[in-house]
C-alpha cells in the first residue's frame, strides 16, 4: 500500500518537480504548475484528471476515487492511498497528472512520461 512518502519520492523523481506547502498541505509542481497534493492528513492524493475521465473513474471505482466538493468544477480527482494497487498504479497516476501540467518543452523531452506501462 503506497503512503505519503511514496507519493513524495515518486513525484519528486519526475522532471522539474518541486514540493511546496500550500493550504497547509504538501503540493507538487512541475515548472511551477501544481499537479498533485496530499490532502486529508496525507492519506489521499489529489491529481489533475480530465472531467470525463474523472467521472468514469469515480463511477468505476468509488472505493478508490472521489471528487471533493470544492473541486467539482475543476479537472481534479482524489484517490485514497490505501486503496491503490501499489506503487505502479501510484506512479502511473502521478506521471499522468504531471503530463497534464508540464510545459510543452518537458513533454517533448520526456514523451513517454505519463503513458501507462504495458503490464
URNORVEN-V293222 format. One record per residue. N is the residue number from 1. RES is the residue in one small letter. NEAR is the number of other ideal C-beta (glycine too) atoms within 10 Angstrom. D_FIRST is the distance of its C-alpha to the first C-alpha in Angstrom with 1 decimal. Layout:
N&RES&NEAR&D_FIRST / N&RES&NEAR&D_FIRST
This chain:
1&x&12&0.0 / 2&x&23&3.8 / 3&x&15&6.6 / 4&x&15&10.3 / 5&x&9&11.3 / 6&x&18&9.4 / 7&x&25&11.2 / 8&x&16&14.3 / 9&x&13&14.4 / 10&x&21&14.1 / 11&x&27&16.3 / 12&x&12&18.9 / 13&x&11&19.1 / 14&x&22&20.5 / 15&x&13&24.4 / 16&x&16&26.3 / 17&x&20&23.3 / 18&x&12&23.7 / 19&x&13&22.0 / 20&x&10&24.2 / 21&x&8&24.0 / 22&x&10&25.5 / 23&x&8&25.7 / 24&x&6&24.2 / 25&x&13&20.8 / 26&x&18&19.5 / 27&x&18&20.6 / 28&x&25&20.4 / 29&x&19&23.6 / 30&x&23&25.1 / 31&x&14&28.8 / 32&x&10&28.8 / 33&x&13&27.4 / 34&x&17&24.2 / 35&x&25&21.4 / 36&x&26&18.3 / 37&x&21&17.9 / 38&x&21&15.5 / 39&x&17&17.1 / 40&x&14&16.6 / 41&x&8&16.2 / 42&x&16&13.5 / 43&x&12&11.1 / 44&x&21&11.8 / 45&x&27&13.1 / 46&x&23&16.7 / 47&x&26&18.0 / 48&x&20&21.3 / 49&x&25&21.8 / 50&x&12&25.2 / 51&x&14&26.2 / 52&x&9&27.0 / 53&x&12&23.6 / 54&x&22&21.9 / 55&x&14&23.9 / 56&x&13&23.1 / 57&x&18&19.3 / 58&x&16&19.7 / 59&x&9&22.0 / 60&x&9&20.0 / 61&x&13&16.6 / 62&x&10&17.5 / 63&x&8&14.5 / 64&x&18&12.4 / 65&x&24&15.2 / 66&x&17&18.2 / 67&x&19&21.1 / 68&x&14&22.1 / 69&x&7&25.8 / 70&x&8&26.9 / 71&x&16&25.3 / 72&x&10&26.9 / 73&x&9&29.6 / 74&x&14&27.5 / 75&x&15&25.4 / 76&x&21&22.0 / 77&x&25&19.0 / 78&x&20&16.1 / 79&x&22&12.5 / 80&x&16&10.2 / 81&x&19&7.1 / 82&x&12&5.6 / 83&x&15&7.4 / 84&x&22&6.6 / 85&x&11&7.0 / 86&x&10&5.3 / 87&x&13&7.6 / 88&x&13&10.6 / 89&x&15&10.4 / 90&x&22&9.7 / 91&x&18&12.6 / 92&x&18&14.7 / 93&x&25&14.4 / 94&x&26&15.3 / 95&x&23&18.0 / 96&x&19&19.5 / 97&x&26&19.9 / 98&x&28&21.3 / 99&x&20&23.7 / 100&x&16&25.0 / 101&x&19&25.8 / 102&x&24&27.1 / 103&x&13&30.8 / 104&x&7&32.7 / 105&x&10&33.4 / 106&x&19&29.7 / 107&x&15&29.1 / 108&x&9&32.1 / 109&x&12&31.1 / 110&x&16&27.5 / 111&x&10&28.2 / 112&x&8&25.1 / 113&x&17&22.5 / 114&x&18&20.7 / 115&x&11&21.8 / 116&x&12&18.9 / 117&x&9&19.2 / 118&x&4&20.8 / 119&x&5&18.7
